[in-house]
Amino acid sequence: MKSPVPGIEGREVGVLVPPGFHPRSRWPIPALYLLDGNNGLDYDPFGHGGWQAHRAADALAAAGAPLLLVLVPNAPARGEEFVPGKGRAPGPTAEGHLEFLARAVVPAVERRFPALVAPSGRVIAGSSYGGVHAFWAAWTRPDLFGMALAMSPSRAYDLSALVRRADAHPPLRIYLDSGTTDQHGGDDGLSRTRALARLLASRGYGEKDLRFVVGKGHSHTEAAWRERLPAAMRFLFLGR
C-alpha cells in the first residue's frame, strides 16, 4: 500500500468481507481495523495460533451485524510503531503509524468497499503493544475511530495518565480486558487495566460505552485473545 509515511510503503493490508456480501453493495457496513493483522487469521508467527478473527466476524454477520475485517500487518519495529514515545523520528513512531492508518489505510478501504464513513463505524483493535496503540489512537483521534478494542494492553505505556491529562473525554465505545497471568510471572497487567477501567467509569463512561473483562486463568497469548474476541466484538457491534 502506498503510504505518506516513510518506511511503511509496500505494506499489504487485507480486507475480508462478510459471507455473501457484494463489494459494490449500496449498504455501508462498519469496519474493524485489526493491528498485528498478519496474525489475525490462521497464520501463526508468534507460536500460539492466530486470532481466528474471521470466525468471530462471520458469527456477527450471521447475527445480522456484518462488518469489514481489515488486517493491518505489523513490522519488525512493532514496539516503536505501537507504543507512543518508544520510537524516534525519522524512524518508526506511533504517530507515524497512526498517520498511516488515517491517510492511507482508512481512505483506501472506504474508497474500495462500502464502509460506513464515520467514526462510529470504525473500530481499532489490538493486543499487548497493539492494545496500547488501539486505545491511544481512538483516544487521540476520535474523529477517526469511534471504538477501541484493547486486549491485555502492555505496561509499556501509561494509558491512565493519558486519560487523566485529557481536558475532555471523547465519545468512544471501549472494550478492555486482561488475563490473570503472563510469561514474566505477573498478572498480564490486570491491576493497571482494572485501574484504567475504573478511571474511565469515574469520568462518565457507562455500561453502554465501556466493558472491562477479566480472563480468569488466561495468559498473555493469542489463544487467550482468540477466546475473548467474539464477546468483545459482540459488545462493540451489537451492544451486548
N, C-alpha and C positions, 0 to 999 in steps of 0.2 A: 504494500500500500504506500502511495506517495504521501510523505509527511512533511509538515512545515518545521519539524523539529529535527536538527542534525542528529544523526546516529540511529534514527528509527526507520529510515526509508527501507522499503522492501519487506516489512513485516507482514506476514499473511494473517488476515483476520477472517475467521469463518463465521458464517451465518446459517443457522438451521431454522427452517420454517416448520410450522405445525403440520401434522399429517393431513393430507388432502387440501392444504391451503395453497391458493394460487398466488404467485408473487405479484400479479397485477390486480389483485383484489382491490376493490374500492373502499373496503372497510379497514381502517387503520387499527393496528394492534400494538400493545406495549412491547418493549424490548428489555431484556436483561443482559447487561454487559458484564461478562464473567472474566475477571482477571485470572492469570495463570490458565488461560483458556486452552492451552495445549495439554492440560491435564483434566479438562472438563468432561471428556467422554470416556473412552476405554483405554486410551494411551496411559502409560504408567512410568513417567520419567522419574518420580520420586520413590518408587518402590512400594507404594501402599494401595495401588489401584486408582483408577480415575474416579471423577465425581459422579459419573453416570447422569449428568445434568439433563441429557435428552430424555431420560425416562421420567424425571420429575416434570419436565416441560410437557411431555406427551400426556401425562396424567392430568395436568391443568387444562390442556386442550380438551380432553375428554369430559372435564367438568364444566366446560363452557367458557374457559378463560385462556384462549390461545395467545401465544407470545412468540416473539423472535428471540432466539438464543444466540447472542453474539459472543464468540470465543476470541478473546484478545490474548495472544500468547505473551509469555514473559520473555526476559532476556537474561544473559549471564549477569548483568549488573542489576539484578532484581531488587536488592535492597535499596540501591541508590535511586531506582525509578519509583519505588513504592513508599519509602519512608521519608517524610519531609525532613530536610536538614541533613540527611545522610550523604547525598551526592553534592557535587560542586560543579557549577557551570565553568567551562563549556562542556563538561561531561554530562552523563545522565543525571537527572534530578526528578523529584516528584512533580515539581511544577512543569517540567518539560513533558513528562508523561501525561499529565492532565491536559496540557495543551494539545498533545497528540490526539487524545480522546475527543476533545472539544472541537478541534479544527480539521481533523482528518476522519476519525472513525465514525463518530455520530453523524456528521453530514453525509458520508458515503452510504451508511446504512439507510438513512432517511431519503436519499435520492433514489436508491435502487429497490427499496422494499416499502410496502405500505405501513410504515411505522407511525405510531402516534407521535406527532411532533409537538411535544410539550414535556416539561419536567415530570409531570405526573405520570407520563408513560415511559419513563426511563429509570431503570434500577441499575446501580453499580454494585457488584458483588465480589467478594474475595475472602481469603482466609490468611491468617498469620500476618506477614507483611502486607499481603493483599487486602486483608481485613482492615488494617490501618488505612491503606490508601482509599478503600471504598468509603469508609466513614469520613475521612478528611476531604475527599473530593466532593461528596454530597454536601458536607457542612459548609465548605468554602465556595462551592458553585451550585447553590440551589436553583439557579436559573438554568442549569444543565441537567442535573439529576434530582428527582423528587423523592427517591427512595434509596436506602442503603442497606446492604446485607453484609454484615461484618462478623465472620466466624472466627473465633479464637484470635482476636486481634493481638498482634505482637506487643510485647512490652518495650519495644524499641522506640516508641513514641507515646507521649502522654496525651491521650485523647481527652481526658477530663480537663486538663489545663487548657486545651483548645476551646472547650465549651465554656469554661469559666471566664476566658478572655473575651467572649463574644458580648457585644452590646445588645444584639438582637438574636433571636433564635429562629432559624429557618423553618418553614412549614414542611417538614420531612416526615416520611414514614420510615421507621428504623427497626431493623432486626439485629439483635446482638446475641451472641452465645459464647460459651467456653465449656471445655470439658473439665475434668477434675484431676487430671494427671498429665505429665509431659515427660519427654525424654531426659530432662535435666533434674528430675526429682521434684518438680514443682507442681502447681495446680492448674497449669495451662492458662495462667493469667486470670483465673477466675475471680480473685479478690478485686483486681483492678477493673475487670469488665463489670462486675456487680456494682462497684462504686460508680462507674460511668452511667450505668442504667439508673441508679438511684439519683444521681445528679440530674440526668435528663428528666426524670419524673418530677423532681423538685422544681424544674424550670417550666413545667406545664405540659410535658408530653404525657398523654393519657393512653389508655388501653388500645385505642384505635390507631395511635401513632407509634407506639413503642412496644416491642416484645423482647424480653430477655429470657433466655433458656439456658439451663444447666444440663449438660450432657453427662449424667452420672456414670462414672466408670469410663468415660470417653477420653482418649488421649489426643495428642496434637498430630493427627494423621488424616489423610484423605478418607480413610474408612469411616472415621467419625463424622467428618463433614458431609460425606455422601449420605450417611444415615439421617442427619439432621436437615438436609437440604429440602426435601419435599414439604415438610411442615413450614419451613421458613418461607418458601415460595408461596404456599397457600396463604400465609398471613399477609404477605406483601401484595399479592394479586387478587386475593379473594376476601381479605379482611377477616380471616378466621383461622 
